[in-house]
């Protein structure tokens, strides 16, 4: 039996508490990279499947609304048509976004299991679909909240996105109803929204850097974002996981 890579061996085993309480940890970015390095196979394959399905889910909406896009920037009604097309496209994307949020919850859940010291596989990204209705409900409500808050001059989204970004994972891993998943996440994360916003911004930029390598690099940088969320899920919701008694 081969030994675990040193970085992976340092993760808390199921018999140990995680050692971090609720908070915002920017060093989670480097820890997430160690997670990815120690299990490249599931992370790269999972990210590839996620990106392909993300494109497949969004393509029909893009085709359907393509004719709505204004083509003449000097036309008097350019901005009204542009905003109208954007609003319709965003509304039609609510359901596809909810489904993609479920896959993200599965990938974050895969990271949580890795941090617990459990074996992981790419099939885990589809685990939220086993309890489809409650997990879809949580993801759908989050998508609607993000959409409405974005259209409300964007400012509310700066609060609601970081506060509820873990809600689909919370509902999935704790097997909660949508209302319980949202309230549990809100109560735990609302006091840390500024830090979580900054962390999400930085982790998002790092994840997107893979585009610079002809897009292929996304397979190696995008999983860092999922790992960061997994680390913070444990910090907020499993700080004493595995503690005897």
Order of alpha helices (4+ residues) and beta strands (2+ residues): alpha-alpha-alpha-alpha-alpha-alpha-alpha-alpha-alpha-alpha
